[in-house]
Amino acid sequence: MKPIFALLVAGATALPMSASAQETINLTVASSHPLVVPWVGMIKSHFMARTDEILAETGNYEIQWNEAFGGQLYKANATLTSVEEGITDIGWVFSFLEPAKLPLSQASSYAPFATANPPVQLEVMQELFETNEAFREEWEQYNLKVLGFTGTDMYDIYTKEPLEGIDDINGMKLSAPGVLGNWLRGTGANAVDGALTTYYTDIQTGVSDGTLSLALGILPTKVYEVAPYINRFDAGVAFSGAVAINRDVWDSLPEEVQNAMVEAGEYYTEAHGKDLLERHEFALNKMVELGADQDPPVQIIEMPQEERAKWVNMLPDIAGEWAEGLEAQGVPAEAFLAAYMDGLRERGEEPVRDWDK
């Protein structure tokens, strides 16, 4: 009986010891934009959730997430420095607003109408990050470890008054984020710098007459209430940034946790690209539905294909100017632009304009 009793006691004491062996890691995850914006919401629903799932398989580690989404810690103009300086451990870095620090990351923004396929574009950018040292270094020099990539769905022009064609934006003030204001050069429109979090108020107060923006951002921020005319140009998609972790924090994590985050980041990027493609049409139709009873009601104005081509041909050689300027600073932009465009073409994409030629 004594040995059996001893075994029972040993078994009972082993249970709490086993449970206490799990290590809890506290991490803050933040963003400038709210969870209703799809690529931010997917940080929680896909990246964080997938990391938790992977770690639960062994039970060795658990992450206690401290969530600070929606600008609780910083605004859109401080996404890079906030991760770099450890204001947050993990955050979405909005590359559109960091042209000086992340110059190569602007390539797709200076080569508009190159693709309307978000999954393909993210695949190309991920490949470039792995193979192009200059591109990778421009992120990692800021004390960052990139975990996942973000892009946009197709861009259209949302206005207070309907457009008949691209010529109608001549003289208008249109909100656009950072470098995307270049898509308005040559059209006669004036770009008003901003972000999804500022468009509603800017349009409502007359700072701008509308916005060059994307359906998956306009829908949750309800900008269609003040800019009810969706002038559909399908202007293509752009690389918009990355989910990144502070490098010092990354280096302090156990290898098992690091591996889980790398896998979760790849899952996030792939799921995000598919989501952008699948939900674009849904978002446009949902805005029409939600705005049916407002005055004026939300309307989609389909622009003819020739208006889309007219727009892109109005633009000066913004890609060439961008690349030339960076080359003068020692940044290999011409080779990067060519690699980006080749990556798209190799995957069957047909750019409206070959910006690298």
C-alpha positions as CSV (number, residue, x, y, z in Angstrom):
1,M,0.0,0.0,0.0
2,K,2.8,2.4,0.8
3,P,4.3,2.4,-2.7
4,I,0.9,3.0,-4.2
5,F,0.3,5.9,-1.8
6,A,3.6,7.3,-2.7
7,L,2.7,7.1,-6.4
8,L,-0.6,8.8,-5.8
9,V,1.1,11.6,-3.9
10,A,3.7,12.0,-6.7
11,G,1.0,12.1,-9.3
12,A,-0.9,14.7,-7.4
13,T,2.1,17.0,-7.0
14,A,3.1,16.5,-10.6
15,L,-0.1,18.2,-11.8
16,P,0.5,21.7,-10.5
17,M,4.1,21.5,-11.5
18,S,3.2,20.6,-15.0
19,A,0.7,23.5,-15.2
20,S,3.2,26.0,-13.8
21,A,5.7,25.0,-16.5
22,Q,3.9,27.1,-19.0
23,E,5.5,30.5,-19.5
24,T,3.4,33.5,-20.0
25,I,4.8,36.3,-22.3
26,N,3.3,39.7,-22.1
27,L,3.3,41.6,-25.5
28,T,1.6,44.9,-26.5
29,V,0.1,44.9,-30.0
30,A,-1.1,48.2,-31.4
31,S,-2.1,50.2,-34.5
32,S,-3.0,53.7,-35.6
33,H,-6.2,52.4,-37.3
34,P,-9.2,50.7,-35.7
35,L,-10.0,47.0,-35.8
36,V,-12.9,47.6,-38.2
37,V,-10.3,48.3,-40.9
38,P,-9.8,44.8,-42.3
39,W,-6.0,44.4,-42.3
40,V,-5.9,45.7,-38.7
41,G,-8.8,43.4,-37.6
42,M,-6.9,40.5,-39.2
43,I,-3.9,41.2,-36.9
44,K,-6.1,40.0,-34.1
45,S,-8.3,37.4,-35.9
46,H,-5.4,35.8,-38.0
47,F,-1.9,36.7,-36.8
48,M,-2.6,36.7,-33.0
49,A,-5.1,33.9,-33.1
50,R,-2.8,31.7,-35.3
51,T,0.2,32.4,-33.0
52,D,-1.9,31.3,-30.0
53,E,-3.1,28.1,-31.9
54,I,0.5,27.1,-32.7
55,L,1.8,27.7,-29.2
56,A,-1.2,25.7,-27.7
57,E,0.0,22.6,-29.5
58,T,2.9,22.2,-27.0
59,G,1.6,24.3,-24.2
60,N,5.1,25.6,-23.3
61,Y,4.2,29.2,-23.9
62,E,1.2,31.5,-23.8
63,I,1.1,35.1,-24.9
64,Q,-0.8,37.6,-22.9
65,W,-1.8,40.2,-25.5
66,N,-2.1,43.8,-24.4
67,E,-4.2,45.4,-27.2
68,A,-4.0,49.0,-28.1
69,F,-5.6,49.3,-31.5
70,G,-7.3,52.4,-33.0
71,G,-4.7,55.0,-32.2
72,Q,-4.6,54.5,-28.4
73,L,-0.8,54.8,-28.4
74,Y,0.1,56.7,-31.5
75,K,-1.4,58.1,-34.8
76,A,-0.8,57.2,-38.4
77,N,2.3,59.4,-38.7
78,A,4.1,57.5,-36.0
79,T,3.7,53.8,-36.9
80,L,7.3,53.2,-37.7
81,T,8.9,55.0,-34.8
82,S,6.5,53.5,-32.3
83,V,7.6,49.9,-33.1
84,E,11.2,51.0,-33.5
85,E,11.3,52.7,-30.1
86,G,9.3,50.0,-28.3
87,I,6.2,52.2,-27.6
88,T,4.5,49.0,-28.8
89,D,6.0,45.6,-29.1
90,I,4.1,44.7,-32.3
91,G,2.4,47.0,-34.7
92,W,1.2,47.7,-38.2
93,V,3.7,50.0,-40.0
94,F,2.0,52.2,-42.6
95,S,4.7,52.6,-45.3
96,F,2.6,55.1,-47.4
97,L,3.5,57.8,-44.8
98,E,7.2,56.9,-44.5
99,P,8.6,57.7,-48.0
100,A,11.9,59.1,-46.6
101,K,12.6,56.1,-44.4
102,L,11.1,53.4,-46.5
103,P,11.8,54.6,-50.1
104,L,11.8,51.2,-51.9
105,S,8.5,50.3,-50.2
106,Q,6.9,53.1,-52.3
107,A,7.6,51.3,-55.7
108,S,4.0,50.1,-56.2
109,S,2.7,53.6,-55.4
110,Y,4.9,55.1,-58.1
111,A,3.8,52.4,-60.6
112,P,0.0,52.7,-60.5
113,F,-2.4,50.5,-62.6
114,A,0.3,47.8,-62.6
115,T,-2.0,45.1,-61.0
116,A,-5.4,44.7,-59.6
117,N,-4.6,41.4,-57.9
118,P,-3.7,41.8,-54.2
119,P,-2.5,38.2,-53.5
120,V,-0.1,38.4,-56.5
121,Q,1.3,41.7,-55.4
122,L,1.9,40.6,-51.9
123,E,3.5,37.4,-53.2
124,V,5.9,39.6,-55.2
125,M,6.7,41.9,-52.3
126,Q,7.3,39.0,-50.0
127,E,9.7,37.4,-52.5
128,L,11.5,40.7,-52.9
129,F,11.9,41.1,-49.2
130,E,13.6,37.7,-49.1
131,T,15.8,38.2,-52.1
132,N,16.5,42.0,-52.3
133,E,19.0,43.0,-49.6
134,A,18.4,46.8,-50.0
135,F,14.6,46.3,-49.5
136,R,15.0,44.1,-46.5
137,E,17.6,46.4,-44.9
138,E,15.5,49.5,-45.3
139,W,13.1,47.9,-42.8
140,E,15.5,46.1,-40.5
141,Q,17.7,49.2,-40.0
142,Y,14.9,50.6,-37.8
143,N,15.1,47.9,-35.2
144,L,12.3,45.9,-36.8
145,K,11.6,42.3,-37.6
146,V,8.9,42.1,-40.3
147,L,6.3,39.4,-39.7
148,G,3.6,39.9,-42.4
149,F,2.8,42.2,-45.3
150,T,-0.2,44.4,-46.1
151,G,-1.6,45.8,-49.3
152,T,-4.8,47.5,-50.6
153,D,-7.8,46.6,-52.6
154,M,-8.5,48.6,-55.8
155,Y,-8.6,52.4,-55.7
156,D,-11.5,54.5,-56.8
157,I,-12.4,58.2,-56.4
158,Y,-15.1,59.0,-53.9
159,T,-16.7,62.5,-54.3
160,K,-19.5,64.8,-53.2
161,E,-20.6,65.3,-56.8
162,P,-20.6,62.6,-59.5
163,L,-17.9,62.5,-62.2
164,E,-18.5,61.9,-65.9
165,G,-14.8,61.1,-66.5
166,I,-11.3,61.7,-65.2
167,D,-11.3,65.3,-66.6
168,D,-13.8,66.3,-64.0
169,I,-11.4,66.1,-61.1
170,N,-9.5,69.0,-62.6
171,G,-9.4,71.7,-59.9
172,M,-10.8,69.4,-57.2
173,K,-9.1,68.8,-53.8
174,L,-8.9,65.1,-53.1
175,S,-7.6,63.4,-49.9
176,A,-5.0,60.8,-50.5
177,P,-2.4,59.1,-48.2
178,G,1.2,60.3,-48.6
179,V,2.8,59.1,-51.9
180,L,-0.6,58.2,-53.5
181,G,-1.1,61.9,-54.1
182,N,1.2,61.3,-57.1
183,W,-1.6,59.4,-58.8
184,L,-3.3,62.8,-59.2
185,R,-0.4,64.6,-60.9
186,G,-1.2,65.7,-64.4
187,T,-5.0,65.5,-63.7
188,G,-5.4,69.0,-62.4
189,A,-6.6,67.7,-59.0
190,N,-4.8,68.8,-55.8
191,A,-3.8,66.1,-53.3
192,V,-4.7,66.7,-49.7
193,D,-2.5,64.5,-47.4
194,G,-4.4,62.3,-45.0
195,A,-5.4,58.8,-43.9
196,L,-8.6,56.9,-43.5
197,T,-8.9,58.3,-40.0
198,T,-9.1,61.9,-41.3
199,Y,-11.0,61.6,-44.6
200,Y,-14.6,61.9,-43.1
201,T,-13.9,65.2,-41.3
202,D,-11.8,66.6,-44.1
203,I,-14.6,66.1,-46.7
204,Q,-17.3,67.1,-44.2
205,T,-15.6,70.4,-43.5
206,G,-14.6,71.2,-47.0
207,V,-10.9,70.6,-46.6
208,S,-11.3,68.2,-49.5
209,D,-14.0,67.5,-52.2
210,G,-13.5,63.7,-51.9
211,T,-10.8,61.1,-51.7
212,L,-8.7,58.7,-53.7
213,S,-9.2,55.6,-51.6
214,L,-10.2,51.9,-51.3
215,A,-13.5,50.3,-50.6
216,L,-12.3,48.1,-47.7
217,G,-11.2,51.3,-45.9
218,I,-14.1,53.6,-46.9
219,L,-16.8,51.1,-45.8
220,P,-15.9,50.7,-42.1
221,T,-15.0,54.4,-41.7
222,K,-18.3,55.5,-43.3
223,V,-16.7,58.1,-45.6
224,Y,-19.4,57.2,-48.1
225,E,-21.8,59.3,-45.9
226,V,-20.0,62.5,-46.9
227,A,-18.7,61.3,-50.4
228,P,-21.6,59.3,-51.7
229,Y,-20.5,59.0,-55.4
230,I,-18.2,56.0,-56.0
231,N,-16.5,56.8,-59.3
232,R,-15.2,53.3,-60.1
233,F,-11.9,53.4,-62.0
234,D,-10.3,50.2,-60.6
235,A,-7.0,52.0,-60.4
236,G,-5.1,49.0,-59.1
237,V,-3.6,48.0,-55.8
238,A,-0.5,49.1,-53.8
239,F,1.8,47.7,-51.1
240,S,0.9,49.5,-47.9
241,G,3.2,48.2,-45.1
242,A,3.9,45.4,-42.7
243,V,3.1,43.9,-39.4
244,A,6.4,44.2,-37.5
245,I,7.9,43.5,-34.1
246,N,10.5,45.5,-32.2
247,R,13.8,43.7,-32.8
248,D,14.9,43.9,-29.2
249,V,11.6,42.2,-28.1
250,W,12.0,39.7,-30.9
251,D,15.5,38.7,-29.8
252,S,14.2,38.2,-26.2
253,L,11.6,35.7,-27.3
254,P,12.1,31.9,-27.1
255,E,12.7,30.2,-30.5
256,E,9.5,28.3,-30.3
257,V,7.5,31.6,-30.0
258,Q,9.5,33.2,-32.8
259,N,8.8,30.2,-35.1
260,A,5.1,30.4,-34.3
261,M,5.0,34.1,-35.2
262,V,6.8,33.6,-38.5
263,E,4.3,30.9,-39.5
264,A,1.4,33.1,-38.3
265,G,2.8,36.1,-40.2
266,E,2.9,34.1,-43.5
267,Y,-0.7,32.9,-42.8
268,Y,-1.8,36.5,-42.2
269,T,-0.2,37.8,-45.4
270,E,-1.8,35.1,-47.5
271,A,-5.3,35.4,-45.9
272,H,-5.1,39.2,-46.1
273,G,-4.4,39.1,-49.8
274,K,-7.3,36.8,-50.5
275,D,-9.6,38.9,-48.3
276,L,-8.7,42.0,-50.3
277,L,-9.6,40.4,-53.5
278,E,-12.8,38.7,-52.4
279,R,-14.3,41.5,-50.3
280,H,-13.7,44.5,-52.6
281,E,-16.9,43.9,-54.6
282,F,-18.9,43.1,-51.4
283,A,-17.7,46.4,-49.8
284,L,-18.8,48.5,-52.8
285,N,-22.3,46.9,-52.8
286,K,-22.6,47.1,-49.1
287,M,-22.0,50.9,-49.2
288,V,-24.8,51.2,-51.8
289,E,-27.0,49.2,-49.5
290,L,-26.2,51.2,-46.3
291,G,-26.3,54.5,-48.1
292,A,-29.6,53.9,-49.9
293,D,-31.7,56.2,-47.6
294,Q,-29.2,59.1,-47.2
295,D,-29.5,62.2,-49.3
296,P,-28.0,61.9,-51.9
297,P,-27.9,58.1,-51.8
298,V,-24.6,56.2,-52.4
299,Q,-24.2,55.5,-56.1
300,I,-21.5,53.5,-58.1
301,I,-20.6,55.2,-61.3
302,E,-18.8,52.8,-63.6
303,M,-16.0,54.5,-65.5
304,P,-15.4,53.2,-69.1
305,Q,-12.1,51.4,-69.7
306,E,-10.9,54.3,-71.8
307,E,-11.2,56.7,-68.9
308,R,-9.0,54.4,-66.8
309,A,-6.4,54.4,-69.6
310,K,-6.7,58.1,-70.0
311,W,-6.0,58.6,-66.4
312,V,-2.8,56.6,-66.3
313,N,-1.6,58.2,-69.5
314,M,-2.1,61.7,-68.0
315,L,0.5,60.9,-65.4
316,P,4.0,62.1,-65.9
317,D,6.8,59.5,-65.6
318,I,6.4,59.3,-61.8
319,A,8.2,56.0,-61.6
320,G,11.2,57.2,-63.6
321,E,11.4,60.4,-61.5
322,W,11.1,58.5,-58.3
323,A,13.8,56.0,-59.3
324,E,16.2,58.6,-60.6
325,G,15.9,60.6,-57.4
326,L,16.7,57.6,-55.3
327,E,19.5,56.5,-57.5
328,A,21.1,59.9,-56.9
329,Q,21.0,59.1,-53.2
330,G,22.6,55.7,-53.7
331,V,19.4,53.7,-53.4
332,P,19.1,51.0,-56.1
333,A,15.5,51.9,-57.1
334,E,15.8,51.2,-60.9
335,A,16.7,47.6,-60.3
336,F,14.0,47.2,-57.6
337,L,11.3,48.7,-59.8
338,A,12.3,46.4,-62.7
339,A,12.2,43.4,-60.3
340,Y,8.8,44.4,-59.0
341,M,7.3,44.8,-62.5
342,D,9.0,41.6,-63.7
343,G,7.6,39.8,-60.7
344,L,4.1,40.9,-61.7
345,R,4.5,40.0,-65.4
346,E,6.0,36.6,-64.6
347,R,2.8,35.8,-62.7
348,G,0.6,36.8,-65.6
349,E,-0.2,40.4,-64.7
350,E,-0.5,42.9,-67.6
351,P,0.3,46.4,-66.3
352,V,-1.6,49.2,-68.0
353,R,1.7,51.0,-68.3
354,D,5.2,49.5,-68.2
355,W,6.8,51.9,-65.7
356,D,10.2,50.3,-65.8
357,K,10.7,50.8,-69.5
